[in-house]
């Protein structure tokens, strides 16, 4: 190789190597700073695109979980109110049964009837106030709701209404049912007994739906965790490995700077030939 002051091949090679080391060092520092080996599409387009798709699914599953949370709460409110209505029906049975006694005095029967009507009307109050986030499963006209079940929005978990208002399919006691006479008390007792059985069945169905919503909510939580772990496997950097690589590249950079300095001094040797 000719000695020349115009072209310093050694310096060019040293500079190329130093630039390559600086590029690697910059990439390593970026991984350490962000904690990711794929922080943007420039790092690895294919992996970044896959990770973005999974992040979209994770965000969608967050919406699904929120929908399921609201659904569970709505059903739980319905269950709490339904249990109160069941307790009220048990009290109505006690009053109605007592009123079938033909030996009751007029004043006693009247007192029982007033108690019966007061308890009966509480059922309407409880059913109308069993509301959560605009959802009421117990009042007249209730239609139920459908909670999101998957990230695509193509599947739902449906919870039907269980109307427990007076005069409904489940509560056959009506708003005009009384126990003012022994005959009326006997009729009311039959209606109360039927209502107790039907309300118990309605609450059992709501309990099953609540359990299903909670089970699916747990699954969605686990699925979200698995997806987040998968994204981490794709894009997260091994910081222990990057730390070791950083020290290696810093040493390599220092050596590259020294090599470039030595290469830049080589033309000075030619001066000694002309002294």
DOTORDO-523961 format. One record per atom (N, C-alpha, C): x, y, z. Coordinates in pm, whole numbers, padded with zeros to 5 digits, always signed. Each point is the difference from the previous one (the first is absolute). Layout:
BEGIN
XYZ ...
END
This chain:
BEGIN
+00086-00118+00000 -00086+00118+00000 +00089+00123+00000 -00027+00096-00091 +00080+00122-00011 -00026+00091+00117 +00108+00068+00042 -00015+00100+00104 -00043+00131-00064 -00110+00059+00047 -00053+00120-00063 -00059+00092+00106 +00013+00130-00029 -00064+00097+00089 -00138+00037-00051 -00033-00042-00122 -00132+00030-00057 -00107-00099+00048 +00039-00127+00007 -00097-00103+00040 +00058-00079+00116 -00068+00006+00114 +00042-00071+00121 -00098-00117+00020 +00032-00114-00063 -00089-00114+00005 -00021-00051+00142 +00106+00003+00080 -00011-00047+00138 -00099+00082+00080 +00003+00134-00023 -00092+00088+00072 -00144-00025-00044 -00017-00025-00131 -00135-00027-00051 -00058-00127+00062 +00081-00104+00007 -00046-00126+00059 -00030+00018+00149 +00089+00071+00070 -00021+00025+00143 -00128+00080+00024 -00025+00098-00091 -00121+00082+00014 -00126-00082-00025 +00006-00088-00100 -00114-00087-00028 -00033-00088+00121 +00104-00057+00057 -00021-00087+00117 -00053+00079+00119 +00052+00123+00019 -00046+00083+00111 -00146+00039-00020 -00038+00032-00124 -00139+00036-00028 -00094-00118+00027 +00045-00120-00040 -00081-00119+00023 -00018-00025+00151 +00109+00023+00074 -00008-00017+00146 -00096+00102+00061 +00006+00124-00050 -00088+00105+00052 -00148-00031-00028 -00027-00058-00118 -00138-00038-00032 -00049-00107+00097 +00083-00102+00024 -00037-00106+00094 -00018+00055+00141 +00089+00092+00037 -00006+00059+00134 -00129+00082+00016 -00036+00074-00104 -00122+00079+00005 -00123-00089+00015 +00000-00114-00074 -00113-00094+00009 -00009-00060+00140 +00114-00035+00056 +00002-00059+00133 -00047+00099+00105 +00046+00125-00012 -00042+00104+00094 -00151+00024-00010 -00053-00006-00121 -00144+00017-00018 -00078-00112+00068 +00048-00124-00012 -00066-00113+00066 +00003+00015+00152 +00112+00049+00050 +00010+00019+00146 -00092+00114+00045 -00006+00107-00079 -00083+00114+00037 -00149-00035-00003 -00043-00075-00103 -00143-00031-00016 -00040-00133+00063 +00100-00087+00023 -00031-00134+00050 -00052-00091-00109 +00005+00047-00126 -00054-00078-00111 +00106-00021-00108 -00004-00120-00056 +00088-00025-00114 -00067+00041-00131 -00134+00010+00004 -00076+00049-00115 -00090+00112+00050 +00052+00123-00006 -00075+00114+00052 -00085+00067-00107 +00036-00019-00127 -00077+00059-00110 +00017-00084-00124 -00071+00037-00105 +00001-00080-00124 +00138-00004-00063 +00084+00100+00025 +00134+00004-00057 +00088-00111+00056 -00025-00038+00126 +00082-00104+00062 -00024-00136-00064 -00128-00034-00019 -00036-00128-00064 -00147+00011-00041 -00023+00030-00127 -00134+00030-00048 -00100-00111+00024 +00042-00125-00027 -00092-00114+00013 -00040-00022+00145 +00098-00003+00089 -00028-00021+00142 -00082+00114+00057 +00033+00123-00040 -00074+00116+00050 -00147-00008-00041 -00026-00042-00125 -00137-00011-00049 -00078-00106+00079 +00066-00113+00027 -00067-00106+00079 -00031+00052+00140 +00097+00068+00060 -00019+00051+00136 -00113+00103+00004 -00007+00086-00102 -00106+00100-00004 -00138-00066-00009 -00009-00107-00079 -00126-00072-00010 -00042-00059+00134 +00097-00054+00073 -00030-00057+00131 -00036+00109+00101 +00065+00115-00012 -00035+00111+00090 -00144+00046-00025 -00041-00002-00127 -00138+00037-00032 -00098-00097+00065 +00034-00129-00004 -00085-00101+00064 -00005+00020+00152 +00114+00035+00058 +00005+00023+00145 -00090+00117+00038 +00006+00107-00079 -00086+00114+00026 -00148-00036-00013 -00032-00080-00103 -00139-00043-00020 -00047-00088+00114 +00088-00087+00049 -00037-00086+00113 -00024+00082+00127 +00068+00115+00010 -00027+00090+00112 -00145+00049-00004 -00049+00031-00123 -00139+00041-00016 -00095-00114+00033 +00039-00122-00040 -00082-00119+00030 -00011-00019+00151 +00114+00012+00068 -00001-00016+00146 -00088+00105+00066 +00006+00123-00051 -00085+00105+00055 -00148-00032-00018 -00035-00054-00117 -00139-00039-00026 -00043-00112+00094 +00089-00097+00019 -00032-00111+00091 -00011+00048+00144 +00086+00093+00038 -00007+00056+00136 -00136+00064+00025 -00045+00078-00098 -00131+00066+00014 -00111-00104+00004 +00014-00104-00081 -00101-00105-00002 -00009-00074+00133 +00115-00034+00056 +00002-00069+00129 -00064+00088+00107 +00033+00128-00002 -00056+00091+00101 -00151+00012-00015 -00048+00008-00124 -00144+00012-00022 -00074-00123+00050 +00056-00119-00028 -00064-00124+00045 +00007-00010+00152 +00112+00039+00058 +00012-00007+00146 -00100+00093+00069 -00023+00117-00059 -00102+00091+00056 -00137-00066-00011 -00026-00063-00116 -00127-00071-00017 -00017-00112+00100 +00107-00074+00025 -00006-00109+00097 -00028+00052+00141 +00067+00108+00037 -00021+00056+00133 -00145+00045+00017 -00052+00067-00102 -00138+00045+00007 -00096-00119-00002 +00032-00100-00082 -00085-00119-00007 -00007-00074+00131 +00112-00008+00069 +00001-00065+00131 -00086+00077+00100 +00002+00134-00011 -00086+00081+00087 -00147-00025-00031 -00032-00012-00128 -00138-00029-00039 -00043-00137+00050 +00091-00096-00005 -00030-00133+00051 -00029+00005+00150 +00079+00080+00071 -00024+00016+00145 -00136+00066+00026 -00035+00096-00084 -00129+00067+00016 -00116-00098-00025 +00018-00089-00097 -00103-00099-00028 -00018-00095+00118 +00109-00033+00065 -00010-00086+00119 -00080+00072+00109 +00023+00131+00014 -00079+00076+00098 -00147+00004-00041 -00026+00012-00131 -00139+00000-00048 -00068-00133+00028 +00076-00108-00013 -00058-00132+00028 -00043-00009+00145 +00086+00051+00088 -00034-00002+00143 -00130+00076+00026 -00012+00120-00060 -00121+00080+00020 -00122-00067-00060 +00014-00054-00121 -00114-00062-00067 -00047-00125+00075 +00094-00078+00045 -00036-00121+00074 -00072+00036+00129 +00049+00101+00069 -00066+00042+00124 -00142+00049-00027 -00019+00063-00117 -00131+00057-00032 -00101-00105-00043 +00043-00123-00026 -00096-00106-00035 -00075-00050+00122 +00046+00039+00116 -00066-00040+00124 -00135+00072+00011 -00106-00074-00009 -00135+00058+00000 -00039+00055+00137 +00075-00035+00101 -00036+00047+00134 +00058+00138+00032 +00074+00060-00094 +00060+00131+00024 -00107+00106+00020 +00029+00093+00086 -00090+00114+00018 +00016+00096-00117 -00095+00085-00016 +00003+00096-00112 +00122+00091+00008 +00031+00046+00120 +00115+00089+00016 +00132-00071-00030 +00011-00126+00042 +00122-00077-00026 +00016-00025-00149 -00110-00037-00066 +00007-00025-00144 +00037+00127-00076 -00058+00113+00046 +00031+00128-00064 +00148+00035+00015 +00055-00028+00119 +00142+00029+00023 +00089-00087-00088 -00037-00127-00009 +00076-00091-00087 -00007+00045-00145 -00119+00043-00041 -00018+00043-00139 +00085+00124-00030 +00007+00092+00094 +00081+00121-00020 +00148-00037-00009 +00044-00090+00084 +00139-00047-00006 +00028-00067-00134 -00096-00083-00043 +00015-00072-00127 +00015+00099-00116 -00084+00101-00004 +00005+00096-00110 +00130+00080+00002 +00047+00035+00119 +00125+00076+00011 +00119-00082-00052 +00002-00126+00041 +00109-00089-00046 -00012-00024-00150 -00124-00020-00046 -00024-00024-00144 +00053+00116-00083 -00026+00121+00042 +00042+00117-00077 +00152+00019+00003 +00065-00052+00102 +00147+00008+00004 +00063-00078-00115 -00068-00103-00045 +00053-00079-00112 +00017+00088-00123 -00098+00084-00027 +00009+00092-00113 +00117+00096+00016 +00015+00052+00121 +00110+00094+00026 +00135-00065-00023 +00017-00121+00052 +00128-00071-00016 +00027-00030-00147 -00099-00052-00071 +00019-00036-00141 +00035+00123-00084 -00065+00113+00025 +00025+00120-00080 +00135+00064+00029 +00058-00029+00115 +00127+00061+00037 +00121-00092-00017 -00024-00119-00055 +00111-00094-00022 +00074+00038-00129 +00059+00118+00000 +00058+00058-00122 +00150+00017+00015 +00074-00040-00105 +00145+00026-00002 +00038+00044-00141 +00055+00121-00009 +00047+00053-00128 -00110-00004-00107 -00122+00027+00044 -00112+00002-00094 -00060-00136-00031 +00053-00105+00063 -00051-00136-00025 -00083-00044+00121 -00123-00040-00026 -00086-00055+00105 -00061-00129-00055 +00027-00110+00066 -00045-00131-00047 -00132-00042+00063 -00053+00078+00095 -00114-00045+00079 -00129+00076-00024 +00007+00124-00043 -00121+00080-00010 -00080-00034-00125 -00123+00042-00003 -00087-00024-00115 +00060+00064-00125 +00004-00075-00107 +00056+00050-00125 +00149-00026-00017 +00063-00061+00099 +00144-00031-00010 +00026-00095-00116 +00112+00022-00071 +00032-00082-00117 +00131-00077+00013 +00076+00022+00106 +00129-00066+00014 +00108+00077-00073 +00115-00061-00019 +00112+00066-00068 +00094-00105-00059 +00091+00046-00084 +00101-00087-00061 +00138+00060+00026 +00088-00073+00066 +00136+00047+00028 +00095-00050-00108 +00101+00080-00033 +00100-00041-00099 +00075-00123+00049 +00033-00090-00095 +00067-00124+00039 +00134-00020-00069 +00028+00072-00109 +00130-00017-00067 +00050+00131-00056 +00127+00001-00039 +00064+00123-00045 -00054+00049-00133 -00056-00090-00080 -00054+00039-00130 -00139+00061+00011 -00064-00017+00115 -00135+00051+00018 -00106-00083-00069 +00035-00122-00038 -00094-00086-00073 -00074-00097+00091 +00040-00007+00125 -00065-00093+00094 -00043+00076+00125 -00111-00042+00057 -00051+00064+00121 -00049-00105+00098 -00011+00041+00126 -00063-00082+00103 -00129+00070+00039 -00111-00067-00024 -00131+00061+00020 -00058-00038+00135 -00055+00099+00068 -00070-00022+00127 -00143+00049-00017 -00094-00089+00013 -00139+00036-00017 -00058+00062+00126 -00106+00078-00018 -00067+00061+00115 -00076-00105+00079 -00008+00020+00130 -00082-00084+00089 -00092+00095+00078 -00111+00037-00065 -00089+00100+00058 -00062-00051+00130 +00019+00077+00106 -00053-00036+00132 -00098+00105+00051 -00058+00073-00092 -00100+00100+00039 -00131-00069+00034 -00084+00069+00074 -00132-00055+00035 -00080-00029-00127 -00066-00116+00000 -00082-00037-00114 +00078-00055-00117 +00131-00025+00017 +00081-00055-00108 -00009-00152+00000 +00067-00060-00097 +00001-00146-00009 +00060-00063+00125 +00103+00065+00053 +00069-00057+00116 -00067+00037+00133 -00058+00117+00008 -00070+00042+00123 -00148+00013-00033 -00075-00105+00030 -00142-00001-00035 -00086+00081+00096 +00057+00041+00112 -00069+00094+00088 -00014+00131-00077 -00121+00057-00001 -00024+00122-00076 -00004+00121+00092 -00009+00116-00060 -00005+00124+00076 -00131+00016+00075 -00099-00085-00029 -00131+00011+00067 -00027-00119+00092 +00098-00090+00012 -00020-00117+00087 -00007+00044+00146 -00102-00047+00071 -00017+00034+00142 -00041-00125+00078 -00003+00016+00131 -00041-00110+00087 -00108+00049+00096 -00092+00084-00053 -00103+00059+00085 -00103-00097+00052 -00013-00116-00066 -00089-00106+00047 +00075-00131-00003 -00056-00102+00065 +00067-00131+00001 +00007-00058-00141 -00104+00027-00079 +00000-00049-00139 +00110+00069-00081 +00008+00131+00013 +00107+00073-00070 +00138-00043+00049 +00010-00028+00129 +00127-00044+00057 +00042-00134-00058 -00096-00091-00017 +00031-00131-00059 +00049+00016-00143 -00069+00087-00076 +00043+00026-00139 +00140+00062-00001 +00022+00096+00087 +00130+00068+00007 +00111-00097+00038 -00032-00092+00091 +00100-00098+00043 +00045-00085-00118 -00096-00040-00085 +00037-00077-00119 +00089+00078-00094 -00033+00128-00019 +00081+00085-00087 +00141+00019+00057 +00009+00018+00131 +00130+00020+00065 +00087-00125-00012 -00060-00116+00025 +00075-00125-00010 +00055-00020-00141 -00085+00027-00099 +00046-00014-00139 +00112+00100-00030 -00014+00122+00053 +00101+00103-00025 +00134-00037+00062 -00005-00056+00120 +00126-00039+00067 +00076-00101-00085 -00071-00099-00053 +00065-00103-00083 +00056+00060-00128 -00078+00087-00063 +00045+00057-00128 +00115+00099+00019 -00006+00077+00107 +00110+00094+00027 +00128-00075+00030 -00011-00110+00071 +00119-00082+00027 +00062-00050-00131 -00085-00043-00092 +00049-00045-00130 +00065+00113-00078 -00061+00119+00006 +00056+00115-00071 +00137+00038+00056 +00011-00002+00132 +00128+00033+00063 +00107-00104-00032 -00041-00125-00011 +00095-00105-00037 +00054+00024-00140 -00088+00043-00091 +00045+00029-00137 +00094+00120-00003 -00034+00103+00077 +00089+00116+00006 +00136-00037+00062 -00003-00086+00101 +00126-00045+00061 +00087-00074-00099 -00062-00082-00083 +00075-00073-00103 +00063+00096-00100 -00077+00102-00041 +00052+00098-00096 +00114+00081+00061 -00014+00035+00127 +00106+00075+00067 +00129-00082+00005 -00014-00128+00030 +00117-00089+00004 +00065-00011-00136 -00083-00008-00105 +00054-00009-00135 +00077+00126-00037 -00055+00115+00036 +00068+00127-00029 +00133+00008+00075 +00001-00040+00125 +00123+00004+00079 +00105-00096-00054 -00045-00118-00042 +00093-00099-00058 +00064+00055-00127 -00083+00061-00085 +00054+00054-00125 +00089+00121+00026 -00034+00079+00101 +00084+00114+00036 +00137-00048+00045 +00005-00108+00076 +00127-00057+00044 +00081-00048-00120 -00069-00064-00095 +00068-00048-00121 +00058+00117-00080 -00078+00107-00015 +00048+00117-00074 +00123+00059+00068 +00000+00002+00133 +00116+00050+00073 +00123-00085-00027 -00017-00132+00002 +00113-00089-00027 +00047+00013-00145 -00095+00015-00093 +00036+00016-00141 +00079+00129-00020 -00042+00106+00066 +00071+00128-00010 +00143-00014+00052 +00015-00068+00113 +00134-00021+00056 +00088-00079-00096 -00059-00102-00063 +00076-00084-00094 +00043+00082-00122 -00089+00084-00051 +00034+00083-00115 +00109+00101+00035 -00010+00059+00118 +00102+00096+00042 +00136-00068+00014 -00001-00122+00052 +00124-00076+00012 +00056-00032-00139 -00091-00034-00093 +00044-00030-00137 +00062+00121-00068 -00061+00116+00018 +00056+00123-00057 +00136+00029+00061 +00011-00023+00131 +00128+00021+00067 +00108-00091-00057 -00036-00125-00028 +00097-00093-00058 +00049+00048-00137 -00090+00067-00073 +00035+00047-00134 +00087+00125+00002 -00031+00094+00088 +00064+00131-00010 +00091+00038+00116 -00011-00067+00113 +00082+00040+00116 +00145-00041-00018 +00089+00085+00045 +00143-00028-00008 +00046-00078+00123 +00103-00083-00020 +00065-00068+00111 +00104+00097+00057 -00036+00069+00105 +00086+00108+00050 +00133-00050+00055 +00002-00121+00053 +00128-00054+00047 +00096-00018-00118 -00056-00055-00108 +00081-00020-00120 +00042+00133-00060 -00091+00096-00005 +00031+00130-00057 +00103+00075+00083 -00004-00019+00132 +00099+00064+00087 +00140-00051-00031 +00011-00132-00015 +00131-00057-00033 +00047+00047-00138 -00096+00007-00094 +00034+00044-00135 +00043+00145-00001 -00064+00082+00087 +00035+00142+00007 +00146+00018+00041 +00042-00073+00100 +00139+00012+00046 +00096-00044-00110 -00037-00107-00071 +00086-00049-00108 +00012+00105-00111 -00113+00061-00037 +00002+00098-00109 +00072+00128+00041 -00013+00038+00127 +00071+00120+00046 +00152-00021-00009 +00043-00121+00037 +00143-00033-00012 +00042-00001-00146 -00084-00059-00084 +00027-00007-00143 +00006+00140-00062 -00088+00089+00049 -00001+00137-00049 +00131+00071+00034 +00046-00017+00123 +00125+00063+00042 +00118-00050-00083 +00000-00133-00024 +00107-00055-00083 -00009+00051-00143 -00123+00017-00051 -00018+00052-00136 +00051+00141-00013 -00024+00081+00104 +00050+00139-00002 +00153-00001-00001 +00060-00088+00081 +00147-00008+00002 +00052-00048-00135 -00066-00099-00061 +00046-00052-00130 -00009+00109-00106 -00109+00078+00005 -00014+00109-00097 +00110+00104+00021 +00033+00029+00126 +00106+00096+00028 +00134-00047-00054 +00027-00129+00019 +00127-00056-00051 +00004+00006-00151 -00115-00036-00065 -00006+00003-00146 +00018+00141-00054 -00052+00099+00070 +00013+00139-00045 +00143+00052+00014 +00079-00063+00089 +00139+00043+00018 +00096-00060-00103 -00044-00104-00071 +00091-00071-00092 +00058+00089-00110 -00076+00097-00056 +00063+00086-00102 +00116+00083+00054 +00000+00022+00133 +00109+00077+00059 +00135-00071-00018 -00006-00133-00012 +00125-00078-00018 +00070+00042-00129 -00083+00036-00101 +00060+00038-00131 +00087+00125+00010 -00032+00086+00097 +00080+00122+00015 +00146-00030+00031 +00021-00110+00074 +00138-00034+00038 +00085-00036-00122 -00068-00041-00110 +00075-00036-00121 +00055+00121-00074 -00057+00115+00032 +00042+00120-00074 +00082+00097+00085 +00046-00048+00112 +00082+00085+00084 +00147-00009-00040 
END
